[in-house]
Amino acid sequence: MVIDDIKIGTGVEVKKGDAVSVHYIGTLQNGQEFDNSHKRGTPFDFTVGGGQVIEGWEKGLIGMKVGGQRVLVVPPEMAYGEGGIGPIPGNATLVFSIELVAIK
């Protein structure tokens, strides 16, 4: 997995067990968008380490600070594997642009 900090936020860092709120855009490696929280108009909330999201997110958000922006390049074994899901084909490497809105 590749983690690229675009903007470092402020305050405390995300750790396992934190409830967080993020905005994100998910694309395939070819740039085809498959999900976008901005278009829904509401951030996505989950607990880091709670098994609610793919492994790439569980590991990739650790250390982020509120207001930070990060790009995650997530290999299939840390995403949806051979089977894929919905518009995501099997064995797809995914690219997520994530902004940490809040640690709750």
PLY file of the C-alpha trace (Angstrom):
ply
format ascii 1.0
element vertex 104
property float x
property float y
property float z
element edge 103
property int vertex1
property int vertex2
end_header
0.00 0.00 0.00
1.13 3.53 -0.76
0.28 6.41 1.59
0.86 9.95 0.31
0.09 12.89 2.59
-1.13 15.82 0.50
-1.88 18.07 3.48
-1.02 17.50 7.14
-3.88 18.37 9.49
-3.75 19.61 13.06
-4.36 18.20 16.52
-4.21 14.60 17.65
-3.53 11.68 15.33
-6.10 9.01 14.47
-5.56 5.76 16.33
-7.30 2.39 16.37
-10.66 2.65 18.12
-11.30 6.28 17.13
-14.64 7.19 15.55
-13.87 9.31 12.51
-15.67 11.25 9.80
-14.12 11.44 6.32
-14.83 12.75 2.88
-13.37 10.66 0.09
-13.25 9.91 -3.61
-12.58 6.33 -4.72
-11.25 5.51 -8.17
-9.80 2.59 -10.05
-6.19 2.96 -11.19
-7.42 4.11 -14.60
-9.15 7.09 -12.95
-12.70 5.71 -13.21
-14.59 6.98 -10.16
-16.69 4.40 -8.28
-17.60 6.32 -5.10
-17.61 9.91 -3.90
-18.88 11.13 -0.52
-18.80 14.76 -1.73
-21.47 13.95 -4.34
-23.67 12.49 -1.59
-23.19 15.69 0.39
-22.30 13.98 3.65
-19.08 12.55 5.10
-18.71 8.86 5.93
-18.46 7.90 9.61
-16.83 4.75 10.96
-14.66 3.41 13.77
-11.03 2.74 12.87
-10.28 -0.91 13.59
-13.98 -1.77 13.87
-14.11 -3.95 10.75
-16.51 -1.61 8.94
-14.15 -0.73 6.08
-11.46 -2.37 3.96
-8.08 -3.14 5.50
-6.43 -0.43 3.39
-8.56 2.19 5.15
-8.08 0.61 8.59
-4.30 0.97 8.22
-4.20 4.00 5.94
-6.02 6.43 8.24
-3.82 5.77 11.28
-1.81 8.91 12.04
-4.00 11.35 10.09
-4.98 14.62 11.74
-8.20 16.62 11.30
-8.07 18.68 8.12
-5.45 16.38 6.65
-5.68 15.04 3.12
-4.13 11.75 2.10
-4.05 9.55 -0.99
-4.13 5.80 -0.42
-3.21 3.35 -3.18
-4.69 0.09 -1.94
-3.75 -3.28 -3.46
-6.51 -5.85 -4.01
-5.48 -7.98 -1.02
-6.22 -5.00 1.25
-9.43 -4.09 -0.61
-11.93 -6.42 -2.31
-9.58 -9.17 -3.52
-10.30 -11.49 -6.40
-14.07 -11.17 -6.18
-14.46 -7.41 -6.40
-17.76 -5.81 -5.41
-20.33 -3.78 -7.34
-18.52 -1.58 -9.89
-15.09 -2.68 -8.58
-13.67 -5.58 -10.61
-11.72 -8.44 -9.08
-8.01 -7.89 -8.38
-8.42 -4.11 -8.61
-5.93 -1.72 -7.05
-7.93 1.21 -5.68
-7.00 4.86 -5.21
-8.68 6.89 -2.48
-8.37 10.63 -1.88
-9.35 11.06 1.77
-9.92 14.15 3.91
-10.26 13.68 7.66
-13.21 15.86 8.69
-13.39 14.93 12.39
-12.28 12.59 15.14
-15.35 12.11 17.33
0 1
1 2
2 3
3 4
4 5
5 6
6 7
7 8
8 9
9 10
10 11
11 12
12 13
13 14
14 15
15 16
16 17
17 18
18 19
19 20
20 21
21 22
22 23
23 24
24 25
25 26
26 27
27 28
28 29
29 30
30 31
31 32
32 33
33 34
34 35
35 36
36 37
37 38
38 39
39 40
40 41
41 42
42 43
43 44
44 45
45 46
46 47
47 48
48 49
49 50
50 51
51 52
52 53
53 54
54 55
55 56
56 57
57 58
58 59
59 60
60 61
61 62
62 63
63 64
64 65
65 66
66 67
67 68
68 69
69 70
70 71
71 72
72 73
73 74
74 75
75 76
76 77
77 78
78 79
79 80
80 81
81 82
82 83
83 84
84 85
85 86
86 87
87 88
88 89
89 90
90 91
91 92
92 93
93 94
94 95
95 96
96 97
97 98
98 99
99 100
100 101
101 102
102 103
